[in-house]
């Protein structure tokens, strides 16, 4: 916030209820969104409503311990402000713009209000361009849009933050613009780890981090997203650079708004959410836009309560996105990482005019094959694979190989898995899927396609496995022995 507050008038605290504070002013009331400070600036309050001619009600952005009735409150005369400028690069901030990376206060910066209008329609750009991530399942089935908004939907523990961190690792090295990471209501441990990883990778000079952690009051968590967008808009509009905005987690922004709404005494809507959920989310999301000067590409993690995609928080977020990546607990339990559900995930970029005819045709064929396998799973569970027609058995074999090929070892999980991370180009991903659909790998065990990069690695795994195993039929999955011809060991034993 502004370092030299201009005191216009003083008020007195009338009541304190948790984070909600009522203040009485004798002079003209401070405008909505004005910042008020008490206890020598230790307690900061943002005005949200004007109750009558002499009283305002605000929400505290800091803990209110020590605040009591009758205490003096100073009107700073300005809204919450965020630092912008070249001096914020490679730094870590809180919602007030204070540096929290134990370095000196940044220099060469300006302060701007976090409450800004979205760019008008006449300034917006309508170009559609694919944004490659190096992750096979995303690039092939759910391509992201440069300057678009992508959401990673999933319940607790299915890999949203891991996938987001991997995207940061893959893209920041190739991203010529600026990256801004905004942590809303998430664990401080994740922020510290991310800062250390980005420093070791040497990409911190083009990155800014801003955090409103889960232990902070709801007011701070609610405004940290607006502060991050103010920084992103500076780089887009003033420096004409492309911005990669990463938000973890947009559900915590909605949750903070729900807490504020409840504290302010508003009647809750469906499932306890605030009645203003749609407008609050739109006010944030509509500022993420392309203009003629530059683009803000946003990737947002979205926690889905109880894995219910019809929850109002998830449903409202869906409507703002150009790509929705849904993570599946079932696939995570099967060890298929990244645990992206290809049938529930979607992207508006998968049209022949944008990705090309071949890519579109392949993506549709992959979805069709996986959908057929999903329908056949019940029959396989009840009657076994042998009861399927030869044609259906081929579909199952292709689908199981595609599922395994679309897994990928991540750079950010090397220390846990012991597998070296892989970055796969879109060309290699499409070639691999096409060759699997053409049954080129039907004689290779499914396990050779699991956790690899380009598809040719499967052939190398098969070659290295042959000398080590005298009986390949024993190591191959049971379904393959039933699906295909006699195992090689059996064939050799005949005279």
C-alpha positions as CSV (number, residue, x, y, z in Angstrom):
1,X,0.0,0.0,0.0
2,X,1.0,3.7,-0.3
3,X,4.0,4.5,1.8
4,X,2.9,8.1,2.5
5,X,-0.8,8.0,3.6
6,X,-2.6,11.3,3.3
7,X,-4.7,11.6,6.4
8,X,-8.1,13.2,5.5
9,X,-10.0,12.6,8.7
10,X,-10.2,10.4,11.8
11,X,-12.9,8.0,12.9
12,X,-13.6,5.9,16.0
13,X,-14.2,2.2,16.2
14,X,-17.9,1.4,17.1
15,X,-17.8,-2.4,17.1
16,X,-15.4,-5.3,16.3
17,X,-16.8,-8.7,15.3
18,X,-13.9,-10.9,14.2
19,X,-12.7,-9.4,11.0
20,X,-15.7,-7.0,10.6
21,X,-15.2,-3.5,12.0
22,X,-17.8,-0.7,12.2
23,X,-16.3,2.8,12.3
24,X,-18.0,6.2,12.9
25,X,-16.8,9.3,11.1
26,X,-18.0,12.9,11.8
27,X,-16.6,14.3,8.6
28,X,-17.7,13.0,5.1
29,X,-17.5,9.2,4.9
30,X,-14.5,7.6,3.2
31,X,-15.4,6.1,-0.2
32,X,-15.9,2.3,-0.8
33,X,-12.6,0.4,-1.0
34,X,-10.7,3.1,1.0
35,X,-8.0,1.8,3.3
36,X,-8.2,2.7,7.0
37,X,-5.4,2.1,9.4
38,X,-5.4,1.8,13.2
39,X,-2.9,1.1,16.0
40,X,-0.1,3.0,14.2
41,X,-0.7,1.2,10.9
42,X,-0.6,-2.3,12.4
43,X,-4.2,-3.0,11.6
44,X,-5.5,-2.3,8.1
45,X,-9.2,-2.2,7.2
46,X,-10.9,-1.9,3.8
47,X,-14.3,-0.1,3.6
48,X,-16.9,-2.3,2.0
49,X,-20.3,-0.7,2.8
50,X,-21.6,2.7,4.1
51,X,-24.2,1.9,6.8
52,X,-25.6,5.4,7.2
53,X,-24.5,9.1,7.1
54,X,-21.9,8.6,9.8
55,X,-20.9,4.9,9.9
56,X,-19.0,2.6,7.6
57,X,-18.4,-1.2,7.8
58,X,-15.1,-2.7,6.7
59,X,-13.2,-5.9,6.6
60,X,-9.8,-6.2,8.2
61,X,-6.9,-7.3,6.0
62,X,-4.8,-8.0,9.0
63,X,-5.5,-9.8,12.4
64,X,-7.7,-7.6,14.7
65,X,-6.1,-8.6,18.0
66,X,-5.8,-5.4,20.1
67,X,-8.5,-3.5,18.3
68,X,-11.1,-2.1,20.7
69,X,-14.1,0.2,20.7
70,X,-13.2,3.9,20.9
71,X,-9.8,3.5,19.2
72,X,-8.9,6.1,16.6
73,X,-8.9,5.0,12.9
74,X,-7.1,7.0,10.2
75,X,-8.5,7.3,6.6
76,X,-5.5,6.9,4.3
77,X,-7.5,8.4,1.4
78,X,-6.4,5.7,-1.0
79,X,-7.5,2.1,-1.9
80,X,-5.3,-0.9,-1.5
81,X,-2.3,-0.5,-3.9
82,X,0.2,-3.0,-5.4
83,X,3.8,-2.3,-6.5
84,X,4.6,-2.3,-10.2
85,X,7.7,-1.7,-12.2
86,X,10.9,-3.5,-13.2
87,X,12.0,-3.5,-9.5
88,X,9.4,-6.2,-8.6
89,X,11.0,-8.9,-10.8
90,X,12.6,-11.9,-9.0
91,X,10.9,-10.8,-5.7
92,X,8.2,-12.3,-3.4
93,X,5.4,-10.1,-2.0
94,X,2.4,-10.2,0.3
95,X,-0.9,-8.6,-0.4
96,X,0.3,-5.1,0.8
97,X,3.3,-5.1,-1.5
98,X,5.8,-5.8,1.3
99,X,8.8,-7.9,0.2
100,X,8.7,-11.3,2.1
101,X,11.9,-12.8,0.7
102,X,14.3,-11.4,3.3
103,X,15.8,-9.1,0.8
104,X,16.0,-5.3,0.8
105,X,12.8,-3.3,-0.1
106,X,12.5,-3.0,-3.9
107,X,13.4,0.2,-5.6
108,X,12.4,1.6,-9.0
109,X,8.7,0.9,-8.4
110,X,5.3,2.7,-8.6
111,X,2.1,2.0,-6.7
112,X,-1.2,1.4,-8.4
113,X,-4.7,0.6,-7.1
114,X,-5.7,-3.1,-7.2
115,X,-9.2,-2.1,-8.3
116,X,-9.1,-1.7,-12.0
117,X,-11.6,-2.2,-14.8
118,X,-11.1,-4.9,-17.5
119,X,-9.8,-3.7,-20.9
120,X,-12.6,-2.5,-23.2
121,X,-13.7,-4.8,-26.0
122,X,-12.2,-2.5,-28.7
123,X,-8.7,-3.0,-27.2
124,X,-9.0,-6.8,-27.0
125,X,-7.2,-9.2,-29.4
126,X,-9.0,-12.2,-31.0
127,X,-6.0,-14.2,-32.2
128,X,-6.0,-17.9,-31.4
129,X,-2.7,-19.6,-31.0
130,X,-1.7,-22.9,-29.3
131,X,0.4,-22.7,-26.2
132,X,2.7,-25.8,-26.0
133,X,3.4,-27.2,-22.5
134,X,5.6,-30.3,-23.3
135,X,3.0,-32.5,-21.5
136,X,1.7,-35.1,-24.0
137,X,-1.9,-35.5,-22.8
138,X,-2.5,-31.7,-22.5
139,X,-0.9,-30.9,-25.9
140,X,-2.7,-33.6,-27.8
141,X,-6.2,-33.7,-26.2
142,X,-6.6,-30.3,-24.3
143,X,-4.4,-27.8,-26.1
144,X,-4.0,-24.5,-24.2
145,X,-4.5,-21.1,-25.8
146,X,-1.8,-18.4,-25.7
147,X,-3.5,-15.5,-24.0
148,X,-6.3,-17.8,-22.8
149,X,-7.4,-19.2,-19.4
150,X,-6.9,-22.8,-18.5
151,X,-8.3,-24.5,-15.3
152,X,-6.9,-27.5,-13.5
153,X,-9.9,-29.1,-11.7
154,X,-9.5,-31.7,-9.1
155,X,-10.2,-32.8,-5.5
156,X,-7.7,-33.0,-2.7
157,X,-4.5,-34.9,-3.5
158,X,-4.9,-35.7,-7.2
159,X,-2.0,-33.6,-8.4
160,X,-3.2,-30.0,-9.2
161,X,-0.2,-28.3,-7.7
162,X,2.3,-30.8,-9.1
163,X,0.9,-30.4,-12.6
164,X,0.9,-26.6,-12.2
165,X,4.6,-26.6,-11.0
166,X,5.6,-28.9,-13.9
167,X,4.0,-26.4,-16.3
168,X,6.0,-23.6,-14.7
169,X,9.2,-25.6,-15.1
170,X,8.5,-26.5,-18.8
171,X,7.2,-23.1,-19.9
172,X,9.2,-20.5,-18.0
173,X,12.5,-21.4,-19.7
174,X,10.8,-20.9,-23.2
175,X,8.6,-18.0,-22.1
176,X,10.1,-14.7,-23.3
177,X,7.8,-12.6,-21.2
178,X,7.2,-12.4,-17.4
179,X,5.7,-15.0,-15.1
180,X,3.6,-14.1,-12.1
181,X,2.8,-16.8,-9.5
182,X,-0.2,-15.9,-7.2
183,X,-0.7,-18.1,-4.2
184,X,-4.3,-17.7,-2.8
185,X,-5.0,-19.4,0.5
186,X,-2.5,-22.2,-0.1
187,X,0.3,-23.7,2.1
188,X,3.4,-21.5,2.7
189,X,5.6,-24.6,2.3
190,X,4.6,-24.8,-1.4
191,X,5.6,-21.2,-1.9
192,X,8.9,-21.7,-0.2
193,X,9.7,-24.8,-2.3
194,X,8.6,-23.0,-5.6
195,X,10.8,-20.1,-4.8
196,X,13.8,-22.3,-4.2
197,X,13.2,-24.4,-7.3
198,X,12.8,-21.3,-9.5
199,X,16.0,-19.9,-8.1
200,X,18.0,-23.1,-8.8
201,X,16.6,-23.3,-12.3
202,X,17.8,-19.7,-13.0
203,X,14.4,-18.4,-14.1
204,X,13.7,-16.1,-11.1
205,X,14.9,-12.9,-12.9
206,X,11.7,-13.0,-15.0
207,X,9.3,-14.1,-12.3
208,X,7.3,-12.4,-9.6
209,X,5.6,-14.2,-6.7
210,X,2.8,-12.9,-4.5
211,X,1.1,-14.8,-1.7
212,X,-1.9,-14.6,0.6
213,X,-1.4,-17.7,2.7
214,X,-4.1,-19.9,4.3
215,X,-3.3,-18.5,7.8
216,X,-4.1,-14.9,6.8
217,X,-7.5,-13.2,7.3
218,X,-10.1,-13.7,4.5
219,X,-9.7,-10.0,3.4
220,X,-6.1,-10.5,2.5
221,X,-6.8,-13.8,0.7
222,X,-9.6,-12.1,-1.3
223,X,-7.5,-9.2,-2.5
224,X,-4.2,-11.0,-3.4
225,X,-5.6,-12.1,-6.8
226,X,-6.4,-8.4,-7.6
227,X,-2.9,-7.4,-6.6
228,X,-1.3,-10.0,-8.9
229,X,-3.5,-8.9,-11.8
230,X,-2.4,-5.3,-11.3
231,X,1.2,-6.4,-11.7
232,X,0.3,-8.5,-14.8
233,X,-1.5,-5.5,-16.4
234,X,1.5,-3.3,-15.9
235,X,3.8,-5.7,-17.8
236,X,1.1,-6.1,-20.5
237,X,0.1,-2.5,-21.0
238,X,3.2,-0.5,-20.1
239,X,6.1,-2.8,-21.1
240,X,4.1,-4.6,-23.9
241,X,5.3,-8.0,-22.8
242,X,3.4,-11.4,-22.6
243,X,2.6,-12.5,-19.1
244,X,2.1,-16.0,-17.8
245,X,-0.2,-15.8,-14.7
246,X,-0.3,-18.9,-12.5
247,X,-3.0,-19.0,-9.8
248,X,-3.1,-21.6,-7.0
249,X,-5.9,-21.9,-6.0
250,X,-8.9,-20.0,-7.5
251,X,-11.3,-21.9,-5.2
252,X,-9.6,-20.2,-2.2
253,X,-10.5,-16.8,-3.7
254,X,-14.2,-17.9,-3.9
255,X,-13.9,-19.3,-0.3
256,X,-12.5,-16.0,1.0
257,X,-15.3,-14.1,-0.6
258,X,-17.8,-16.5,1.0
259,X,-16.2,-15.9,4.4
260,X,-16.4,-12.1,3.9
261,X,-20.0,-12.4,2.8
262,X,-20.9,-14.3,5.9
263,X,-19.1,-11.9,8.2
264,X,-20.8,-9.0,6.5
265,X,-24.2,-10.5,7.3
266,X,-25.3,-11.3,3.7
267,X,-27.9,-14.0,3.2
268,X,-26.1,-17.1,1.8
269,X,-27.0,-18.6,-1.6
270,X,-26.9,-22.2,-2.6
271,X,-24.6,-24.5,-0.5
272,X,-23.6,-21.5,1.6
273,X,-21.9,-19.6,-1.1
274,X,-22.1,-15.8,-1.3
275,X,-25.0,-14.3,-3.4
276,X,-22.4,-12.2,-5.3
277,X,-20.2,-15.2,-6.4
278,X,-20.7,-14.7,-10.1
279,X,-19.8,-10.9,-10.1
280,X,-16.8,-11.3,-7.8
281,X,-15.3,-14.1,-10.0
282,X,-16.1,-12.2,-13.2
283,X,-14.4,-9.0,-11.8
284,X,-11.2,-11.0,-11.4
285,X,-11.4,-13.3,-14.5
286,X,-12.4,-10.6,-17.0
287,X,-9.2,-8.6,-16.3
288,X,-7.2,-11.6,-17.7
289,X,-7.3,-10.7,-21.4
290,X,-5.4,-10.2,-24.6
291,X,-4.9,-6.7,-26.0
292,X,-3.0,-5.3,-29.0
293,X,-0.1,-4.6,-26.6
294,X,0.4,-8.1,-25.1
295,X,-1.3,-11.1,-23.7
296,X,-2.0,-12.5,-20.2
297,X,-2.0,-16.3,-20.3
298,X,-3.5,-17.8,-17.2
299,X,-3.3,-21.3,-15.7
300,X,-5.4,-21.7,-12.6
301,X,-5.7,-24.6,-10.2
302,X,-9.3,-25.1,-9.0
303,X,-10.1,-27.3,-6.0
304,X,-13.3,-29.2,-6.5
305,X,-15.1,-29.9,-3.1
306,X,-15.8,-33.6,-2.7
307,X,-14.9,-34.2,-6.4
308,X,-18.3,-32.7,-7.3
309,X,-18.0,-30.8,-10.6
310,X,-21.5,-29.4,-10.2
311,X,-20.5,-27.4,-7.1
312,X,-21.3,-23.7,-7.7
313,X,-17.6,-22.7,-7.3
314,X,-16.5,-25.1,-10.1
315,X,-19.5,-24.5,-12.3
316,X,-19.0,-20.7,-12.3
317,X,-15.2,-21.1,-13.0
318,X,-15.9,-23.4,-16.0
319,X,-17.7,-20.6,-17.9
320,X,-14.6,-18.3,-17.9
321,X,-12.1,-20.8,-19.3
322,X,-10.8,-21.7,-22.7
323,X,-9.5,-25.1,-21.5
324,X,-10.7,-27.2,-18.6
325,X,-8.4,-30.0,-17.4
326,X,-10.2,-32.3,-15.1
327,X,-8.1,-34.5,-12.8
328,X,-9.5,-37.9,-11.9
329,X,-9.0,-39.7,-8.5
330,X,-9.7,-43.0,-10.2
331,X,-6.8,-42.6,-12.7
332,X,-4.5,-41.4,-9.8
333,X,-5.3,-44.6,-7.9
334,X,-4.3,-46.6,-11.0
335,X,-0.9,-44.8,-11.1
336,X,-1.7,-43.0,-14.4
337,X,0.0,-39.7,-13.9
338,X,-0.7,-36.9,-14.8
339,X,-4.2,-38.1,-13.7
340,X,-6.1,-36.2,-16.4
341,X,-9.5,-37.5,-17.4
342,X,-9.4,-37.2,-21.2
343,X,-13.2,-37.6,-21.6
344,X,-14.2,-34.9,-19.1
345,X,-11.4,-32.4,-20.1
346,X,-12.1,-30.1,-23.0
347,X,-10.6,-27.2,-24.9
348,X,-12.1,-24.8,-27.4
349,X,-8.8,-24.9,-29.3
350,X,-9.5,-28.5,-30.6
351,X,-10.9,-27.4,-34.0
352,X,-9.4,-28.1,-37.4
353,X,-9.0,-24.4,-38.1
354,X,-6.7,-23.9,-35.1
355,X,-4.8,-27.1,-34.4
356,X,-5.0,-28.5,-38.0
357,X,-6.9,-31.3,-39.6
358,X,-4.5,-34.1,-38.6
359,X,-4.3,-33.1,-34.9
360,X,-8.1,-32.7,-34.7
361,X,-8.7,-36.1,-36.3
362,X,-6.2,-37.9,-34.0
363,X,-7.7,-36.2,-30.9
364,X,-11.2,-37.4,-31.9
365,X,-10.0,-40.9,-32.6
366,X,-8.2,-41.1,-29.2
367,X,-11.3,-39.9,-27.4
368,X,-13.5,-42.4,-29.3
369,X,-11.2,-45.3,-28.5
370,X,-11.0,-44.4,-24.8
371,X,-14.8,-43.9,-24.6
372,X,-15.4,-47.3,-26.1
373,X,-13.0,-48.9,-23.6
374,X,-14.9,-47.1,-20.8
375,X,-18.1,-48.7,-22.0
376,X,-16.5,-52.2,-22.3
377,X,-15.1,-52.1,-18.8
378,X,-18.3,-53.4,-17.2
379,X,-18.5,-56.4,-19.6
380,X,-14.8,-57.2,-18.9
381,X,-15.3,-57.0,-15.2
382,X,-18.3,-59.4,-15.3
383,X,-17.5,-61.8,-18.1
384,X,-13.7,-61.4,-18.8
385,X,-11.8,-60.2,-21.8
386,X,-12.3,-63.5,-23.7
387,X,-16.0,-62.9,-24.2
388,X,-15.4,-59.8,-26.3
389,X,-15.3,-59.9,-30.1
390,X,-11.9,-59.7,-31.7
391,X,-12.7,-56.1,-32.8
392,X,-13.5,-55.0,-29.3
393,X,-10.4,-56.7,-27.9
394,X,-8.3,-54.7,-30.4
395,X,-10.1,-51.5,-29.1
396,X,-9.2,-52.5,-25.5
397,X,-5.6,-53.1,-26.4
398,X,-5.2,-49.8,-28.2
399,X,-6.9,-47.9,-25.3
400,X,-4.8,-49.5,-22.6
401,X,-1.6,-48.6,-24.6
402,X,-2.8,-45.1,-25.2
403,X,-3.5,-44.6,-21.5
404,X,0.0,-45.7,-20.6
405,X,1.6,-43.7,-23.4
406,X,-0.2,-40.5,-22.2
407,X,1.6,-40.9,-18.8
408,X,4.8,-38.9,-18.4
409,X,7.6,-38.6,-15.8
410,X,7.8,-35.0,-14.4
411,X,10.9,-33.0,-13.7
412,X,9.3,-31.7,-10.5
413,X,8.8,-35.3,-9.1
414,X,12.2,-36.8,-10.0
415,X,13.3,-36.9,-6.3
416,X,10.2,-38.9,-5.4
417,X,9.9,-41.3,-8.4
418,X,13.6,-41.7,-9.4
419,X,12.5,-41.3,-13.1
420,X,14.1,-38.5,-15.1
421,X,11.6,-35.9,-16.3
422,X,10.6,-35.8,-20.0
423,X,9.7,-32.8,-22.2
424,X,7.8,-34.1,-25.3
425,X,7.2,-32.0,-28.4
426,X,3.7,-31.9,-29.9
427,X,5.0,-33.6,-33.1
428,X,6.4,-36.6,-31.1
429,X,3.2,-36.8,-29.0
430,X,1.0,-36.9,-32.2
431,X,3.3,-39.4,-33.9
432,X,3.2,-41.8,-30.9
433,X,-0.6,-41.7,-30.6
434,X,-1.0,-42.3,-34.4
435,X,1.4,-45.3,-34.4
436,X,-0.4,-46.8,-31.4
437,X,-3.8,-46.4,-33.1
438,X,-2.3,-48.1,-36.2
439,X,-1.4,-51.1,-34.0
440,X,2.4,-50.7,-34.5
441,X,2.9,-51.6,-30.8
442,X,0.4,-54.4,-30.4
443,X,3.2,-56.9,-29.8
444,X,5.0,-54.8,-27.2
445,X,4.0,-55.2,-23.5
446,X,1.8,-52.4,-22.2
447,X,4.4,-51.7,-19.5
448,X,7.0,-50.6,-22.0
449,X,4.7,-47.6,-22.9
450,X,4.3,-46.5,-19.3
451,X,6.1,-43.4,-18.1
452,X,8.1,-42.7,-21.2
453,X,8.7,-39.6,-23.4
454,X,8.6,-40.2,-27.2
455,X,7.1,-43.5,-28.3
456,X,10.4,-45.0,-29.6
457,X,11.5,-45.4,-26.0
458,X,9.1,-48.3,-25.8
459,X,11.1,-50.2,-28.4
460,X,14.3,-49.6,-26.5
461,X,12.7,-50.8,-23.3
462,X,11.5,-54.0,-25.1
463,X,15.0,-54.7,-26.4
464,X,16.6,-54.2,-23.0
465,X,14.0,-56.4,-21.3
466,X,14.4,-59.4,-23.7
467,X,17.9,-60.5,-22.7
468,X,17.0,-60.0,-19.0
469,X,13.9,-62.3,-19.1
470,X,13.9,-65.9,-20.3
471,X,10.1,-66.1,-20.2
472,X,8.5,-62.9,-21.6
473,X,5.1,-64.4,-21.3
474,X,5.3,-64.4,-17.5
475,X,6.2,-60.7,-17.2
476,X,3.5,-59.5,-19.7
477,X,0.2,-58.5,-18.2
478,X,-2.5,-61.3,-18.2
479,X,-4.8,-59.3,-20.5
480,X,-2.2,-59.3,-23.2
481,X,-1.6,-63.1,-23.0
482,X,-5.4,-63.5,-23.6
483,X,-5.7,-60.8,-26.2
484,X,-2.9,-61.7,-28.6
485,X,-1.3,-64.8,-30.1
486,X,0.5,-67.5,-28.2
487,X,3.3,-66.3,-25.9
488,X,6.8,-66.6,-27.5
489,X,7.9,-69.1,-24.8
490,X,5.2,-71.5,-25.7
491,X,5.9,-71.2,-29.4
492,X,9.6,-72.0,-28.8
493,X,8.9,-75.2,-26.8
494,X,7.2,-76.9,-29.7
495,X,9.3,-79.3,-31.8
